[in-house]
């Protein structure tokens, strides 16, 4: 007998939707929670952030995620809200599962699949990680097309970003790349580049992230993660630390898509052009502003901001010294707008770590550059790799003898 009871429609975005996606609510939660973790963010500034976070929780019935936020002391527990959300979620899950039963009894496979998708998307919407992953797995088993399977992976990765689950992200990136090779469409391929690029930022693989983002500048559609302005911001700072000076000019400074947006971000424009134009004082000032923005506004690279700042300073110092055989320490310090003592300490640390090829004559106050012999370096590297290979072969031979 058909279930004739009238049910309230559960309106939510489905994976099969073709329209441009707004920023995902889980990503909004990810950004807001990050802002609450900043040690320099005073309590007064955290009040509107908590209000916005609580508003998102209420609007999306995010009880599981709310409980985690309460446990981590980002929000205060409201038992009345908990009871209301529990009742709402129980009713909606009951309705959604009854749709599955009805589809299995009275409809075909496509209707069953859509009903399962609604349950999976609802669990994702409310922030129930384990149940969402369970139902996405069921949905994947009911899905035939490669493109739809990739879209399921994107939804799972959104959960991974929100919960900071690096292993979940890595596994699903590998799965998505395999599916792309099997015949994924161009849109999925382009979206995957941004998803993977964000993962690479989290694990400090900036070279790979820069490559992926630069190849997506003209085809960017991944608005569920970030808007285009933020995407260009990340593209510029990743390219600045990863590409050669020549490649930065070709792929970033002269890139029409970058030029169409970068005027809205004057600090980023100064940062990009000052290093290329050898305006080192402007570069140092803008680098400080850029690193502040990476920490205060954008979570993907926040953990690596000290590393990024150090690498950019090394790049700037090396570019300056490349033009000289020797230079006065005072002259270089004036060029960068820093004190001699600061520059001396900076260069000494980078020299001792083998990151900059020069030596400092403290008596005369001169920096002398030492051009590395590329042939000798190549030879030493070959010897080192050869020794490592021989050691591995010896270990393998001992295992085989056993």
PEZI-V317650 format. One record per backbone hydrogen bond with DSSP energy under -0.5 kcal/mol. CO is the residue of the C=O (numbers start at 0). NH is the residue of the N-H. E is the energy in kcal/mol with one decimal. If there is no record, write none. Layout:
BEGIN
co: <CO:CO>
nh: <NH:NH>
e: <E:E>
END
This chain:
BEGIN
co: <1:8:9:13:23:24:25:26:27:28:29:30:31:32:33:33:34:37:39:41:41:42:42:43:44:45:46:47:48:49:50:51:52:53:54:55:56:57:60:61:62:63:64:65:66:67:68:68:69:77:78:79:80:81:82:83:84:85:86:87:88:89:90:91:92:93:94:95:96:97:98:99:100:101:102:107:108:109:110:111:112:113:114:115:116:117:118:119:120:121:122:122:123:125:126:127:128:129:130:131:132:133:134:135:136:137:138:139:144:145:146:147:148:149:150:151:152:153:154:155:156:157:158:159:159:160:163:164:165:166:167:168:169:170:171:172:173:174:175:176:177:178:179:179:184:185:186:187:188:189:190:191:192:193:194:195:196:197:198:199:200:203:204:205:206:207:208:209:210:212:212:213:215:215:220:221:221:223:226:227:228:229:230:231:232:233:234:235:236:237:238:243:244:245:246:247:247:248:251:254:255:257:257:258:260:261:264:265:266:267:268:269:270:271:272:273:274:277:278:279:280:281:282:283:284:285:286:287:288:289:290:291:292:292:298:300:301:303:304:305:306:307:308:309:310:311:312:313:314:315:316:317:319:320:324:326:327:328:329:330:331:332:332:334:338:339:340:341:342:343:344:345:346:347:348:349:349:350:355:356:358:358:359:360:360:364:365:365:366:366:367:368:371:372:373:374:375:376:377:378:379:380:381:382:383:384:385:386:387:388:389:390:391:392:393:394:395:396:397>
nh: <3:10:11:16:27:28:29:30:31:32:33:34:35:36:36:37:37:40:41:44:45:45:46:46:48:49:50:51:52:53:54:55:56:57:58:59:61:60:62:65:66:67:68:69:70:71:73:74:72:81:82:83:84:85:86:87:88:89:90:91:92:93:94:95:96:97:98:99:100:101:102:103:104:105:106:111:112:113:114:115:116:117:118:119:120:121:122:123:124:125:126:127:126:64:128:131:132:133:134:135:136:137:138:139:140:141:141:142:148:149:150:151:152:153:154:155:156:157:158:159:160:161:162:163:164:163:165:168:169:170:171:172:173:174:175:176:177:178:179:180:181:182:182:183:188:189:190:191:192:193:194:195:196:197:198:199:200:201:202:204:203:205:208:209:210:211:212:213:214:215:216:216:218:219:222:224:225:23:230:231:232:233:234:235:236:237:238:239:240:241:242:247:248:249:250:251:252:253:254:258:259:260:261:262:263:264:268:269:270:271:272:273:274:275:276:278:277:279:282:283:284:285:286:287:288:289:290:291:292:293:294:295:296:297:301:303:304:307:308:309:310:311:312:313:314:315:316:317:318:319:320:321:322:323:368:366:331:332:333:334:335:336:337:280:342:343:344:345:346:347:348:349:350:351:352:354:355:353:357:369:360:367:361:364:365:328:360:367:326:368:358:370:373:376:377:378:379:380:381:382:383:384:385:386:387:388:389:390:391:392:393:394:395:396:397:398:399:400:401>
e: <-0.9:-1.1:-0.6:-1.7:-2.0:-2.4:-2.2:-2.3:-2.5:-2.9:-1.7:-1.9:-1.4:-0.8:-1.2:-0.6:-0.8:-1.2:-1.0:-0.9:-1.0:-0.5:-0.9:-0.5:-0.6:-2.6:-2.2:-2.3:-2.4:-2.7:-2.1:-2.1:-2.0:-2.4:-2.6:-1.9:-2.3:-0.9:-1.8:-2.5:-2.6:-1.4:-2.3:-2.4:-2.5:-2.2:-2.9:-1.1:-1.4:-2.3:-2.5:-2.2:-2.7:-2.5:-2.0:-2.2:-2.9:-2.3:-2.0:-2.4:-2.9:-1.9:-2.3:-2.8:-2.5:-1.8:-1.5:-1.3:-2.1:-2.5:-2.4:-2.7:-1.6:-2.9:-2.1:-1.8:-2.8:-2.2:-2.0:-2.3:-2.5:-1.8:-1.4:-2.4:-2.8:-1.8:-2.4:-2.0:-2.4:-2.2:-0.5:-2.4:-1.0:-1.1:-1.2:-2.4:-2.5:-2.1:-2.4:-2.5:-1.7:-1.6:-2.4:-2.4:-1.8:-1.0:-0.6:-1.0:-1.7:-2.2:-1.9:-1.8:-1.7:-2.0:-1.7:-2.1:-2.7:-1.7:-1.3:-2.0:-2.5:-2.0:-2.2:-0.7:-2.2:-0.7:-1.2:-1.9:-2.7:-2.5:-1.9:-2.1:-2.1:-2.0:-2.4:-2.5:-1.9:-2.2:-2.5:-1.8:-1.1:-0.6:-1.2:-1.2:-2.1:-2.6:-2.4:-2.4:-1.3:-1.0:-2.1:-3.2:-2.2:-2.4:-1.7:-2.6:-1.8:-1.8:-1.7:-3.2:-1.1:-1.0:-2.0:-2.7:-2.0:-2.4:-2.7:-2.5:-1.4:-1.4:-0.6:-0.7:-0.8:-0.7:-2.2:-1.4:-1.4:-2.3:-2.0:-2.4:-2.0:-2.5:-2.4:-2.5:-2.1:-2.4:-2.4:-2.1:-1.0:-1.1:-2.7:-2.4:-1.7:-2.1:-3.2:-1.9:-2.3:-1.7:-1.2:-2.5:-1.6:-1.3:-2.7:-0.6:-2.0:-1.7:-1.9:-2.3:-2.4:-2.5:-2.5:-2.8:-1.0:-1.0:-2.8:-2.9:-0.9:-1.2:-2.0:-2.4:-2.0:-2.5:-2.6:-1.6:-1.6:-2.8:-2.6:-1.7:-1.9:-2.2:-1.8:-3.1:-2.1:-0.9:-0.6:-1.4:-1.2:-2.7:-2.6:-2.2:-2.5:-2.2:-1.8:-2.3:-2.1:-2.2:-2.9:-2.6:-2.1:-2.0:-2.6:-1.6:-1.3:-1.7:-2.2:-3.2:-2.2:-2.4:-2.4:-1.9:-1.7:-1.1:-2.3:-0.5:-2.3:-2.9:-2.2:-2.6:-2.9:-2.3:-1.9:-2.1:-2.9:-2.3:-1.4:-2.7:-1.0:-1.5:-1.2:-1.9:-0.5:-3.1:-1.0:-1.5:-1.8:-2.7:-3.5:-0.6:-2.2:-0.5:-2.7:-0.5:-0.9:-2.5:-2.5:-2.4:-2.8:-2.1:-2.2:-2.4:-2.3:-2.7:-2.6:-2.3:-1.9:-2.2:-2.5:-2.3:-2.0:-2.3:-2.4:-2.2:-2.5:-2.5:-1.9:-1.8:-2.4:-2.1:-1.5>
END
